[in-house]
Amino acid sequence: MATITFPTVDKCASIGRERDTVVADLDGTLLRGRSSFPHFALIAFDVGGILRLLFLLLTAPIAGLLYYFPGGLVGKNKADALKKAFGDERPEIGLGDRHTDIPSIAVCKEGYNVPLKLDVKAVTNDKLPKPIVFHDGRLVQKPTPLSY
């Protein structure tokens, strides 16, 4: 069986693609870090206090095992779910960072790989199309009269 390879994400042009649909993983693809644990820890502490954070820390080893033994929505199952969700339409861009993402990236019109050691800098505020909003509605940056 031939292995499908995709170009790295730095080859993807972003100009004029505001309406394109992007299929991507969270950690390692949308987030610069490979682990989403710090984000969950921050939310656990912010919303539930020290007890919820302690519970998260105690269950972290179990969650770590799930990283190496993924559940049902990976690989071919993830690709089948995408086909079912989009029907005859295909998403324009697929992004992934693991070998299990290859089938779902292949469903998309274009696919890009996010390499493990890609030196990525944070996007500056002037390049963001809209203000970033936290899960609870708070703004990440305070709005200014010129930002709207």
C-alpha positions in Angstrom: 0.0 0.0 0.0 1.5 3.4 -1.0 1.8 6.0 1.6 0.2 9.4 0.8 2.4 12.4 1.5 1.2 16.0 1.8 3.2 19.2 1.5 4.0 21.1 4.7 1.5 23.7 5.9 3.9 26.6 5.1 3.2 25.9 1.4 -0.5 26.7 1.9 -1.5 30.2 0.7 -4.0 32.0 2.8 -4.7 35.0 0.6 -8.3 35.0 -0.8 -9.4 31.9 1.1 -11.7 33.5 3.7 -14.6 31.4 2.7 -12.8 28.1 2.5 -13.6 25.3 4.9 -10.7 24.0 6.9 -10.7 20.6 8.6 -8.0 20.5 11.3 -7.0 18.9 14.6 -6.7 21.0 17.7 -3.4 20.1 19.4 -0.4 20.3 17.2 -2.3 21.7 14.3 -4.4 24.7 15.4 -2.5 25.2 18.6 1.3 25.7 18.3 1.9 23.2 21.1 1.4 19.4 20.8 -0.4 19.2 24.1 -3.8 20.6 24.9 -3.3 19.8 28.6 -2.2 23.4 29.6 -5.4 24.8 28.0 -7.6 22.3 29.8 -5.8 22.9 33.1 -6.3 26.7 32.8 -10.0 26.2 32.1 -10.4 23.7 34.9 -8.8 26.1 37.4 -10.7 29.2 36.0 -14.1 27.5 36.0 -13.9 25.0 38.8 -11.1 26.1 41.1 -8.4 24.1 42.7 -10.4 20.9 43.2 -11.3 20.6 39.5 -7.6 21.2 38.6 -6.5 18.5 41.1 -9.0 16.1 39.6 -7.6 16.9 36.1 -4.1 16.3 37.4 -5.0 12.9 38.9 -6.7 11.7 35.7 -4.0 13.0 33.4 -2.2 9.6 33.2 -5.4 8.0 31.9 -5.7 10.8 29.3 -2.1 10.2 28.3 -2.8 6.6 27.5 -5.7 7.6 25.2 -3.2 9.6 23.2 -1.3 6.4 22.4 -4.4 4.2 22.1 -6.9 6.5 20.3 -10.6 5.7 20.2 -12.9 5.3 17.2 -12.8 8.7 15.5 -9.4 8.4 14.0 -8.0 7.2 10.7 -10.6 5.8 8.3 -13.5 6.3 10.8 -12.7 10.0 10.9 -12.6 10.2 7.1 -16.0 8.4 6.9 -17.4 10.9 9.4 -16.2 13.8 7.3 -17.7 12.3 4.2 -21.0 11.8 6.0 -21.0 15.4 7.4 -20.1 17.1 4.1 -22.0 14.8 1.7 -21.0 15.4 -1.9 -19.1 18.6 -1.0 -15.5 18.3 0.0 -13.8 20.6 2.4 -11.2 22.8 0.7 -8.3 22.3 3.2 -7.3 19.5 5.5 -4.6 19.9 8.1 -3.0 17.2 10.2 0.1 16.3 12.2 -0.2 12.6 12.7 -0.2 9.5 10.5 -3.8 8.9 11.7 -4.9 12.2 10.1 -3.9 11.1 6.6 -7.3 9.5 5.6 -9.2 12.6 6.7 -6.8 14.9 4.9 -7.2 12.8 1.8 -11.0 13.6 1.8 -10.2 17.3 1.3 -9.4 19.1 -1.9 -6.0 20.1 -0.6 -4.1 18.6 2.3 -1.2 19.8 4.3 1.0 18.3 7.0 2.1 20.2 10.1 5.6 18.9 10.9 6.7 18.2 14.4 9.5 20.8 14.5 7.9 23.7 12.6 9.1 27.0 14.1 5.9 28.9 14.2 5.5 32.4 15.5 2.2 33.7 17.0 0.0 35.6 14.6 0.1 39.4 15.4 -3.2 41.1 16.3 -3.2 43.2 13.1 -3.4 40.0 11.0 -6.4 38.5 12.8 -9.6 39.0 10.9 -11.8 39.2 14.1 -11.2 39.7 17.8 -10.4 36.4 19.6 -13.1 35.4 22.1 -12.6 33.0 25.0 -15.1 30.1 25.5 -17.0 32.1 28.1 -17.4 35.2 26.0 -14.5 37.3 27.3 -12.3 39.0 24.8 -8.6 37.9 24.7 -7.6 41.5 23.8 -9.5 44.6 24.9 -11.2 46.2 21.9 -10.1 49.6 20.7 -12.1 52.1 18.7 -9.8 51.3 15.7 -10.2 47.6 15.9 -13.8 47.6 14.5 
